[in-house]
Amino acid sequence: MKVKIDAAFVGRLVAAQFPQWAHLEVRPVEFGGVNNRSFHLGDDMSVRMPRAWSYAAQVDKEQAWLPRLAPQLPLPIPEPLGLGQPAEGYPWRWSIYRWIDGETAARDRIADLPAFARDLAAFLKALQGLAAAGGPPPGPHNFLRGLSPAVYEAQTQEALADLEGEIDTALAREVWAAALASEWRGPPVWSHGDVAAGNLLVKDGKLSAVIDWGIMSVGDPACDLTIAWTLFDADSRAAFREALPLDPGTWARARGWALWKALILLAGQSGNHPDAANAPQVLQAILDDHREFG
């Protein structure tokens, strides 16, 4: 049975399971994400519903861990207010969150990109410093973020073969080999798992919140550094690197994570993904960075 997840359907679920909010208007969020469907619930809340079983396990994880992490972080993160149950043919649990105001990050919305990079670095440094004991290890629930990028070796090699003659595959293979030659030697630390422009909110030109924590885990933090090439320019990338001093191997693995994503987007392995248009520029930034630091 295929369920049509629209505002009317969500409104019925809310009315049945959270009658105290039944009077509130439900309307789609303009940019509701790729892995979940999101809706406004009144002016101060949102409803977030997994699109597929592979995202459903993230609901309980966010419900359990976000309230514990939030008081220890320097910027707002989502606050769960309710846990919805499967109903009317919809098979998974779902969440109600307090709404966080702001726009998704983009260069033209950021007043000072190097300052933004330093603020994000400070947030990630705080996150990595939190006690990680008992935190969720990497696994299928977060698409293996927090492990080595080697987990996507086969997919990366397939993309490189498909792109032979279209990009500098020799240099790209160098970047990939450098990523796989290193490993995280410290204790597991918290990572967000998907530090992308769409999950960073901007208000008054500054970083104001970090959202969408479904891919969080404790492990290797390298996956959280890919924003260095997907959003930042050379100056802000340098500011980010300086403010978040990690060993060269971690930066090499981060380039590997960013390379994997750029390659599969360029090779069309991710379908009509919204990030595909920027993949050529991201790839060039990765290759240039490897020439300088690799």
Sequence and secondary structure as in RCSB ss.txt:
>XXXX:A:sequence
MKVKIDAAFVGRLVAAQFPQWAHLEVRPVEFGGVNNRSFHLGDDMSVRMPRAWSYAAQVDKEQAWLPRLAPQLPL
PIPEPLGLGQPAEGYPWRWSIYRWIDGETAARDRIADLPAFARDLAAFLKALQGLAAAGGPPPGPHNFLRGLSPA
VYEAQTQEALADLEGEIDTALAREVWAAALASEWRGPPVWSHGDVAAGNLLVKDGKLSAVIDWGIMSVGDPACDL
TIAWTLFDADSRAAFREALPLDPGTWARARGWALWKALILLAGQSGNHPDAANAPQVLQAILDDHREFG
>XXXX:A:secstr
     SHHHHHHHHHHH GGGTTS EEE TT  SSEEEEEETTTEEEEEESSHHHHHHHHHHHHHHHHHGGGSSS
    EEEEE  BTTB S EEEEE    EE  GGG S HHHHHHHHHHHHHHHHTS  TT   SSGGGTTTTS GG
GGHHHHHHHHHHTBTTB HHHHHHHHHHHHT    S  EEE S   GGGEEEETTEEEEE   TT EEE GGGGG
THHHHT  HHHHHHHHHHS   HHHHHHHHHHHHHHHHHHHTTTT S TTGGGHHHHHHHHHHHHHHH 
